[in-house]
Amino acid sequence: MTVRAAAVASGTIAGLNWEIWCPDTQFAASRLDLAHSLVAGHHETSDPFAHIVDAVLARIDQSLRADQFEADDDAARRLIADLEVHTRQIAFFGSGLSSLSNQAAAQFQGWNIPGVGEGAQRLRPRTRIYDTCDPDTLRQVGETLDFSRTGLIFMADAYRDTSLQQARTLLPVAQAAIGRDGLAQRLACVHGASGAMHHPELADLIEASGGKVLTLKDAAETFSVHGLLVGMSRGLDLMSVRAGACAVVAALHDPVRPVLVWPALMSPVLAQSTANDDRIIIPVADRLARFSAWACARWNIAQDASSEVRAKEDSGAAPSRMTVSPQSMCGQDPAGLGLHVGGSALVDLHGVAPTRPLAGDLAAHGHFVRQLSLSSYDAHAYGALMALMEVEAGLSLRYRSRQALAT
């Protein structure tokens, strides 16, 4: 059964356009009233939600300090330039959230999408990305890669063993094919100086094989070069990405226009206000498909951390889960989205041009819809989109109790 639906709010932040659509029902109206009250009060110092917003924005703001990434970025650019001298393609190996972030940045720059490479990109080495390959697959990769034309970069991951096993499997094959000196010219690894991305075993293995080791100061941060290196290798301007993120943080701090906080708050608020807590992302632009996968993983990781806190507090609230669904599924049957979550869903549309017929159709079938569309394919807007996902993951983690929504 369909109901009337409408776009109830819209705006623009840092080149990122957003719209909120919802069904015209009493339940939807009550959820929107709740969201309105939270948004209206988020700058009041006495409002507990204000402290949550401030804490999340402060953490992201701290992670975007302009001076902290300069040395890492310069070292990464030199590493890529050194490998490009000897190669016609670069293969990146890794796993986990940082691998997804790299895939998202690369796809935004045209990776794996035929026909969109610009002139400058066509002069660069081709990009290959291998994520969590099993040993048999890696052996097949070793049989097909032309190591004389391929650079190998192993990215440290939070799971630690994955990238190390990838390197242990491939390096003997590569050295047998092009010799130790040839491998040394084409081999590198990237890891952090400390924390989850610090991987001394991987660094020692690469160094013992004659390769270059890039140790990053801030490898664990969302906007560090560790999660954007493949995009950088394809021409993505990381400073513009971070500038877009900074613009979002500044807009969300703005006390004069609190409605600007809506696109960041609607998901965690409505996800915990609907009949169940699951969410769905539908990428409606090919170049944002891997970004949607990254956003999904980022949200779910925050929910996993949140569920641990909930268990300690015995709040009884289950974590909200997110999945990525293809556009074609809801285009054929918008009501079918509810089959995955048992009823009304909170749906994100990620694209470039607004897809209002799709948003309206989904809302008419009882779903809450948030539409995020870039004004253009530029690094600034991409950074804004990344920042919104990071903000809402942080809000979801901190604003973890259903009971808090009623206060």
N, C-alpha and C positions, 0 to 999 in steps of 0.2 A: 504494500500500500504506500502511495506517495502522499506527501504533505507539501504545503507551501514552504518555500525556502527563500532566504535573502542574504546578501552580503551585509553584515552588521557593523563592520569597521574596516578601515583600510588606511594605508599610509606608505611612506617611503623612508628608508634609512640607508644612507651611504650607497645609493645606487641599487638597493634591494627593495622591491615592491612587495607588499603583503596585503592580503585580504582574509578576513574571517567570515566564513559562511556557516549558517546553522539552520536547522529545521524550525519552522514556526510552530512550536509546541510549548506547552506550559513547562515541561521539564527543561527544555533548552533555555527558556527565559529565566528560570531559576538559577541555572548554571551561569548564565551570562551576568545576572545580577551579582552573583558571588564574585565572578572575575572582575566586574566593575568596581566592587567595593575594595578588593585587594589592590587593584591598579590605582584607585583614587587615594588609597592610604599608604602607598609604598614609600612616600617621602616623609611621612609623619614619624618623628623620632620615637613616639610612644607605641607605634604599631609594630608588633613582633615580626610581621612580614618585611617591614622596612629593614630590619637588621639582617634578615636572610638575603635580601637583594643586595644590600651594601657589602656583605661579606663575599658574595659570589663575584660581584663586579670588582671588588678590591683585589681578589686573587687573580682574576684575568688581567686586570690593569697592571698588576705587578709582573705578570708573565710576559707583558708586551713592552717592557722597557726597551727603548730604542738602542741603547748601548750594549745590551747583553748579547745580542746575536751577531754583531758586526764581525768579530774575529772568526766565529764558526762559519758564517756565510762566506767570508773571504777564503778560508781554508778549503771549504767544499768546492768553491768555484775553481780553485787551483787544481784540486784533485780531478775534477771532471775534465778540465782542460788538458791535463797530463795524459789521461786515458784516451782522449779523443785523438791525440797525435798518432796513436798506434792502432786505432780501431775504427770500424764502420758501424758497429752496434755495441750497446752496453747492456748487459744482463744484470738485473738487480735481484738479489735473493733475500728473503726475509719472511716474517710471519707476524700475525697479531695486528693490533690496532695501528701501529706505525706503518705496516705494510699496506693496510687499507687506506690510510691517509695518503701514502705515496701514490697508490693506484688512482685515488680520487683526483689528486693534483695533476697527475700525468694525463688522465682522461680529459680533464678540463682543458688541457693544452692540446688535445686532439689524438692522444694515444689510442690505438685500437679502433679508430673511427676513420674509415677510408675517405680520402678526398678533402680533408679539412686542414691538412698541414700547410702552413704558410711558407713563403720563400725561405726565410731564415731557418725554419725548422727542417726543411728538406736538405739543408746543408749540414745538419748535425747528424751524428750517428743515430741509427734506429734504436728504439727502446724495446727491451724484453723484460717482463716481470714474472718471476716465479715465486709463488706463495705457498708455503707449507707442502712442498712436493714430497711424496713418499720416495723411498730409495729406488724402487723400480723405475719410477718416472724420471728420477734424476739420472739414472744410468742411460735411459733412452735420450735424455737431453744431451748427455755427454757424447753420445754416438752421433748426434745430428748437428751440434754446434760446431761452427768453424772457429776454433780457438785462435787462429792466426788473425782473425778480423774482429774478435769479440773481447770487450772489457768485462771483467767480473767484479761486481761490488756486493759484498756480503754485509747485510744490515743486521746489527744486533737487535734482538727482540726480547720481550719480557719473559718468554718461555725459556730463553737461554740455549737449550739444547738444539732447537730447530735449525738455526743458522749455522751452528757448529757442525751438525751432522751433514748439512748441505755442502759445506766446504770440504769436509773430510771425504765425501763421496766424489766430488767433482775435481778437486785439485790433482790427484794422481793421474786422472784421465787427461786433464789439460796439460800437465807437465810432460806426459808421454807423447803428446801430440806436437808441442811447440818448444819443449825444453825448458829448463829452469829459467834461463835468461829471458826467453820469450814470455813466459808466464809472469815473471816479475814486472815486466813493462805494462801488463794488462790486468793486474790484480790489486784489489784494495778492500778494506773493510771500514765500517763506520760504527763506532760505539760511543757510549757516554763515559765521562770522567768518573762518574759515581752513580749510584742509584740503580734502578731496574735495568737501564740500558748499558750499564758497565759490564763488559764481557771480556775479561782478560784472557780467557782460554781461546776465544776466537781471534783476538788481537795477536796472541803469541803464535797461533798457527799461521796466520797470514804473514806475519813478519818472518817467520822461519822459512816461508816459501818465497821470500824476497819481495813481497807486496808492500803497499803503502797502508799505514794505519792512521785513520783520522779519528782523533779523540775529541768529542764535542763537550763543551762546558754545560750546555743546556739541552741535552738530548731528549729528556723526558717531557719537555714542554710541548703543548699542542702546536704552537706556531714556530717551533725550532726547525732548523734545516733537516733534522733527522726524519721528520714526518713529511717533508716537502722536497726532499732531494731530487726525486725523479722529475717532479714538476720543474725544478730549477734547471735540470739537465735539458729540458725541452723549452726553456726560455721564460718560465714563470718568474715574475718579479716579486721576490719574497717581501721586500720592503713595502710594496703596494698592497700585498695581502695583509700585512700587519697594520698598515694605515687604515684599511677598510675595517679591520677588527677594532681598532682604536676608536673609529668614528661611531661604531655601534655602542661601545662602552660609554662614550661621551653622551650619546643620545639618551641612553638609559639612565644616565645620571641627571638628566635635565629636569629640574623640578617644575618648569613652566608648562611642559607638554607631557604629562605622565602617560597619555595614551600611546606614546611611542613605545612603551614597554610591553604593549599587548602581544606582539608576535613572539616575544620571548617567554611570556608568562602563560599564554593561553594553553599551550600543550601540557605543562605540568599541572596546571589548575584543572583543566577539563579532563585530563586523563585520570585524575584521581576523583573526579566528580561524576563521571558517567557510570553506567551500570556495572561495567567491568573496566579493568585498567589497561587493556591492551591498545596498542596504537599501530597504525599502518602508514608507511611512506610509499607514495607512488611517484617515481621519477618520470616526468613528462618531457625530458630532454635527454638524448643519448649521452651527452657530455657530463651529465650529472648523475648517471646511474651508479657509479662507484662511490660518488659522494654520498648518495642516499644510503648505501651499504655502510659507509664509515659512520654516518650520523646514527644509524640504527645500532651499530656496535657500541658507539660512545654512550648512547642512552642506556643500553642494557648493562654495560659495565657499571654505570652510576647506580642503576637499580640493584645490581648485585651487592654493591657496597652498602646501599641503603637498607637492603633486606637484612644484612648482618646487624645493622644498628637497630632495626625494628625488632629483631629477635631478642636482642639484649634488653630492649625496653618493653618487650612483651606487648606491643601495640596491636598485634593481630592483623596488621595490614600486609597484604601480599604485594610483591613488587610488580610494577607496571612493565609489560613487555612490548617490544616493538618488532615489527617485521616489515620487509620490503616486498611489495607486490607490483606486478607489471601493469602498465596502463591498460593493456588490452582486456584484462580481466574485468575491471570495473566499467570499461566502455561497453562491454556486452551486457553486463548485469550489475548495476550499482548496488542493488540490494544484496548481491552475493558477497560483498565485503563482510557483511555481518555474520556470514556463516563461519568465518575464521575466528570470530571473537564472541559469538553468541548474542549479537544484537547491535546496538548503536556503537559505531566506532569513531575514534578521532583520527582523521585522515590528513596527512601532509601531502601537498602537491609541490614538487620541486621542478622548476622549469625556467624558461627565459621569457616567453610571452605568456600573459595570463590565459588560462584555459577556463573561462567562466562557464561555458555550457557544461563541462565536466564537473566543476565545483558545484554548480547549482543542482545538477542531477544527483550528485552524491548527497547533498544536503536534503534534497527532496525525499530521499530514501531513508532519512533519519540519522545521517551521519554529521558530526561536526567536522568542518573542513578548514584547514589553514593553507592558504596558497602563498608560496614564496617564489617570486620570479625575479631574475636578474635583469637589470636594464640593458646590459650587454655582457659579452664574454670578456670581462677585464678582471685583472687581479684584485682590484679594490673591492668590487662587488663580491668576488669569491671570498675574500677575507671577511666581509660583512656576514655572509651566509655561514661561514665557519664559526664566527663569534656567536651568532644566535644559537647555533646548536650547542656550543660550549656553555653558554649562559643557562640554557634551559636544562642541560644535564646537571649543572651545578645546583640549580634551583630544585630540581627533582630530588637530588641527593640530600639536600639540607631540609627541604620542606617535605618531610618524609612521613608525616602522620595524617591519616584521613581526619582524625579528630581535630587537628589544627585548622582544617579548612572551615570548620564550623565556628571558629572563634572570631 
